[in-house]
Amino acid sequence: MPVTLRGKLVLCGDSTSGKSAITQVFHSDGAHFPKNYSMTTGVELCVKTVNIPDTQDSVELYVHDSAGKEVFAEHVQKFWDQPSMVMVVYDVTSETSFNSCAKWLERVRSQKPGVAVPGVLVANKIDLDQRRLISPKEGKSFAQSNGLEYFEVSAKEMQNVESPFYYLANEFYRLYQEQLDVFRTLSM
């Protein structure tokens, strides 16, 4: 019998890093890149189902696309209780957005202390290679030291946008299967 899991994905990072564009490209299966922006002032919810390979199961991702302006930080965190996954996004042309990743990650992890929450670090705007300030090596190093998987994407070019979402859905599913195995072992 197929299983559908529901997971809360907190998507965070500084404003203008491309969080909403990434979310919209993913949600539309690459059919829509937003040309006109209105700044996210709270949390926008997007829901999409990801099928798990080699199973009939799926994960329904509840993506909480969060405002990146500091003025909204306290308000936004009210929507982050009990996160299942975290995606931290930065703009490869902005040192400020990269340097803020630790702050964003800590804020999400503080919502579920002592619990390992699967996460990814997403380097966005790789299409702006001439203006790039943060090298892949720096991004990978930060990700590795914080227990995150690293992905490079371009929302504008719709390049690799799905990969971090699929990775998180599969990790969430894997952790669920591990918990099931523990319960099965305990009930024997």
SEVEX-729292 format. One record per residue (C-alpha): y, x, z; residue in one letter. Coordinates in nm, 2 decimals, padded with zeros to 4 digits, always signed. Each point is the difference from the previous one (the first is absolute). Example, Ala and Ser with C-alpha at 12.3 -4.5 7.8 and 13.67 -1.06 7.14 Angstrom:
+--------+--------+--------+------+
!      y !      x !      z ! code !
+--------+--------+--------+------+
! -00.45 ! +01.23 ! +00.78 !    A !
! +00.34 ! +00.14 ! -00.07 !    S !
+--------+--------+--------+------+
***
This chain:
+--------+--------+--------+------+
!      y !      x !      z ! code !
+--------+--------+--------+------+
! +00.00 ! +00.00 ! +00.00 !    M !
! +00.33 ! +00.16 ! -00.11 !    P !
! +00.25 ! +00.09 ! +00.28 !    V !
! +00.38 ! +00.00 ! -00.02 !    T !
! +00.18 ! +00.20 ! +00.26 !    L !
! +00.37 ! -00.04 ! +00.07 !    R !
! +00.20 ! +00.31 ! +00.07 !    G !
! +00.36 ! +00.05 ! +00.10 !    K !
! +00.16 ! +00.29 ! -00.19 !    L !
! +00.33 ! +00.12 ! +00.12 !    V !
! +00.20 ! +00.16 ! -00.28 !    L !
! +00.29 ! +00.20 ! +00.14 !    C !
! +00.24 ! +00.28 ! -00.09 !    G !
! +00.38 ! +00.05 ! -00.05 !    D !
! +00.19 ! -00.24 ! -00.22 !    S !
! +00.01 ! +00.08 ! -00.37 !    T !
! -00.33 ! +00.19 ! +00.02 !    S !
! -00.15 ! -00.27 ! -00.23 !    G !
! -00.22 ! -00.20 ! +00.25 !    K !
! +00.09 ! -00.34 ! -00.16 !    S !
! -00.05 ! +00.13 ! -00.35 !    A !
! -00.34 ! +00.14 ! +00.09 !    I !
! -00.10 ! -00.33 ! +00.17 !    T !
! +00.12 ! -00.21 ! -00.30 !    Q !
! -00.17 ! +00.23 ! -00.26 !    V !
! -00.33 ! -00.02 ! +00.20 !    F !
! +00.02 ! -00.37 ! +00.06 !    H !
! +00.07 ! -00.07 ! -00.37 !    S !
! -00.28 ! +00.23 ! -00.12 !    D !
! +00.26 ! +00.22 ! -00.17 !    G !
! +00.16 ! -00.28 ! -00.19 !    A !
! +00.33 ! +00.00 ! +00.19 !    H !
! +00.24 ! +00.27 ! +00.09 !    F !
! +00.30 ! -00.14 ! +00.17 !    P !
! +00.32 ! +00.09 ! -00.19 !    K !
! +00.24 ! -00.16 ! +00.24 !    N !
! -00.02 ! +00.08 ! +00.37 !    Y !
! +00.11 ! -00.19 ! +00.30 !    S !
! -00.04 ! +00.20 ! +00.32 !    M !
! -00.29 ! -00.11 ! +00.23 !    T !
! +00.16 ! -00.11 ! +00.32 !    T !
! -00.31 ! -00.08 ! +00.20 !    G !
! -00.36 ! -00.01 ! -00.11 !    V !
! -00.12 ! -00.15 ! -00.32 !    E !
! -00.36 ! -00.11 ! +00.00 !    L !
! -00.22 ! +00.04 ! -00.31 !    C !
! -00.37 ! -00.09 ! -00.01 !    V !
! -00.26 ! +00.14 ! -00.24 !    K !
! -00.38 ! +00.01 ! +00.00 !    T !
! -00.17 ! +00.33 ! -00.08 !    V !
! -00.37 ! -00.01 ! -00.10 !    N !
! -00.22 ! +00.26 ! +00.16 !    I !
! -00.20 ! +00.20 ! -00.25 !    P !
! -00.38 ! -00.04 ! +00.00 !    D !
! +00.02 ! -00.31 ! +00.22 !    T !
! +00.09 ! -00.36 ! -00.03 !    Q !
! +00.25 ! +00.05 ! +00.29 !    D !
! +00.38 ! +00.02 ! -00.01 !    S !
! +00.29 ! +00.08 ! +00.21 !    V !
! +00.30 ! -00.22 ! +00.01 !    E !
! +00.30 ! +00.23 ! +00.05 !    L !
! +00.30 ! -00.16 ! +00.18 !    Y !
! +00.26 ! +00.25 ! -00.10 !    V !
! +00.31 ! +00.01 ! +00.23 !    H !
! +00.26 ! +00.16 ! -00.22 !    D !
! +00.26 ! +00.11 ! +00.27 !    S !
! +00.37 ! +00.06 ! -00.02 !    A !
! +00.08 ! +00.37 ! +00.01 !    G !
! +00.35 ! -00.01 ! +00.15 !    K !
! +00.03 ! +00.11 ! +00.36 !    E !
! +00.21 ! -00.31 ! +00.09 !    V !
! -00.31 ! -00.22 ! -00.07 !    F !
! -00.25 ! +00.23 ! +00.18 !    A !
! -00.03 ! -00.20 ! +00.33 !    E !
! -00.02 ! -00.33 ! -00.19 !    H !
! -00.27 ! +00.13 ! -00.24 !    V !
! -00.22 ! +00.14 ! +00.27 !    Q !
! -00.05 ! -00.35 ! +00.14 !    K !
! -00.21 ! -00.07 ! -00.32 !    F !
! -00.22 ! +00.30 ! +00.05 !    W !
! -00.22 ! -00.10 ! +00.29 !    D !
! -00.37 ! +00.09 ! -00.05 !    Q !
! +00.02 ! +00.18 ! -00.34 !    P !
! -00.33 ! +00.07 ! -00.17 !    S !
! +00.14 ! +00.26 ! -00.24 !    M !
! +00.33 ! +00.19 ! -00.06 !    V !
! +00.16 ! +00.13 ! -00.32 !    M !
! +00.30 ! +00.23 ! +00.04 !    V !
! +00.21 ! +00.05 ! -00.32 !    V !
! +00.26 ! +00.26 ! -00.08 !    Y !
! +00.21 ! +00.09 ! -00.30 !    D !
! -00.09 ! +00.35 ! -00.14 !    V !
! +00.37 ! +00.05 ! -00.08 !    T !
! +00.12 ! -00.06 ! +00.36 !    S !
! -00.06 ! +00.24 ! +00.28 !    E !
! +00.14 ! -00.26 ! +00.24 !    T !
! -00.27 ! -00.26 ! -00.09 !    S !
! -00.27 ! +00.27 ! +00.03 !    F !
! +00.13 ! +00.12 ! +00.34 !    N !
! +00.00 ! -00.36 ! +00.12 !    S !
! -00.38 ! -00.05 ! -00.06 !    C !
! -00.10 ! +00.12 ! +00.34 !    A !
! +00.24 ! -00.25 ! +00.17 !    K !
! -00.14 ! -00.29 ! -00.21 !    W !
! -00.36 ! +00.10 ! +00.07 !    L !
! +00.06 ! +00.03 ! +00.37 !    E !
! +00.16 ! -00.34 ! +00.01 !    R !
! -00.30 ! -00.17 ! -00.17 !    V !
! -00.26 ! +00.19 ! +00.21 !    R !
! +00.18 ! -00.09 ! +00.32 !    S !
! -00.09 ! -00.36 ! -00.08 !    Q !
! -00.37 ! +00.08 ! +00.05 !    K !
! -00.02 ! +00.30 ! +00.24 !    P !
! -00.33 ! +00.18 ! +00.03 !    G !
! -00.14 ! -00.16 ! -00.31 !    V !
! -00.04 ! +00.18 ! -00.33 !    A !
! +00.17 ! -00.19 ! -00.27 !    V !
! -00.09 ! +00.10 ! -00.36 !    P !
! +00.31 ! +00.13 ! -00.18 !    G !
! +00.14 ! +00.15 ! -00.31 !    V !
! +00.31 ! +00.20 ! -00.08 !    L !
! +00.15 ! -00.10 ! -00.34 !    V !
! +00.23 ! +00.23 ! -00.20 !    A !
! +00.19 ! -00.23 ! -00.23 !    N !
! +00.23 ! +00.06 ! -00.30 !    K !
! -00.21 ! +00.29 ! -00.14 !    I !
! +00.15 ! -00.10 ! -00.34 !    D !
! +00.32 ! +00.17 ! +00.12 !    L !
! -00.16 ! +00.35 ! -00.02 !    D !
! +00.32 ! +00.17 ! -00.09 !    Q !
! +00.16 ! -00.12 ! +00.32 !    R !
! -00.30 ! +00.05 ! +00.22 !    R !
! +00.07 ! +00.16 ! +00.34 !    L !
! -00.33 ! -00.05 ! +00.19 !    I !
! -00.29 ! +00.18 ! -00.15 !    S !
! -00.35 ! -00.14 ! -00.01 !    P !
! -00.11 ! +00.28 ! +00.24 !    K !
! +00.26 ! -00.12 ! +00.26 !    E !
! -00.11 ! -00.36 ! -00.03 !    G !
! -00.37 ! +00.09 ! +00.02 !    K !
! +00.06 ! +00.22 ! +00.31 !    S !
! +00.19 ! -00.28 ! +00.18 !    F !
! -00.27 ! -00.25 ! -00.09 !    A !
! -00.29 ! +00.23 ! +00.11 !    Q !
! +00.17 ! +00.09 ! +00.34 !    S !
! +00.05 ! -00.37 ! +00.07 !    N !
! -00.35 ! -00.13 ! -00.10 !    G !
! +00.12 ! -00.17 ! -00.32 !    L !
! -00.12 ! +00.00 ! -00.36 !    E !
! +00.26 ! +00.12 ! -00.25 !    Y !
! +00.09 ! -00.18 ! -00.33 !    F !
! +00.27 ! +00.07 ! -00.26 !    E !
! +00.13 ! -00.30 ! -00.19 !    V !
! +00.27 ! -00.13 ! -00.23 !    S !
! +00.08 ! -00.36 ! +00.04 !    A !
! +00.24 ! +00.01 ! -00.29 !    K !
! -00.26 ! +00.14 ! -00.23 !    E !
! -00.28 ! -00.21 ! +00.17 !    M !
! -00.19 ! +00.32 ! +00.05 !    Q !
! -00.28 ! +00.02 ! +00.27 !    N !
! +00.16 ! -00.29 ! +00.20 !    V !
! -00.33 ! -00.18 ! +00.07 !    E !
! -00.18 ! +00.31 ! +00.13 !    S !
! +00.14 ! +00.01 ! +00.36 !    P !
! -00.06 ! -00.38 ! +00.04 !    F !
! -00.36 ! +00.03 ! -00.12 !    Y !
! -00.06 ! +00.30 ! +00.22 !    Y !
! +00.13 ! -00.19 ! +00.31 !    L !
! -00.20 ! -00.31 ! -00.08 !    A !
! -00.32 ! +00.20 ! -00.04 !    N !
! +00.07 ! +00.20 ! +00.33 !    E !
! +00.07 ! -00.33 ! +00.18 !    F !
! -00.33 ! -00.14 ! -00.13 !    Y !
! -00.19 ! +00.33 ! +00.09 !    R !
! +00.13 ! -00.02 ! +00.36 !    L !
! -00.11 ! -00.37 ! +00.02 !    Y !
! -00.35 ! +00.10 ! -00.12 !    Q !
! -00.01 ! +00.27 ! +00.26 !    E !
! +00.09 ! -00.25 ! +00.27 !    Q !
! -00.27 ! -00.24 ! -00.12 !    L !
! -00.25 ! +00.28 ! +00.02 !    D !
! +00.10 ! +00.07 ! +00.36 !    V !
! -00.04 ! -00.37 ! +00.09 !    F !
! -00.34 ! -00.02 ! -00.17 !    R !
! -00.12 ! +00.31 ! +00.19 !    T !
! +00.13 ! -00.15 ! +00.33 !    L !
! -00.17 ! -00.33 ! -00.05 !    S !
! -00.35 ! +00.15 ! -00.06 !    M !
+--------+--------+--------+------+
***
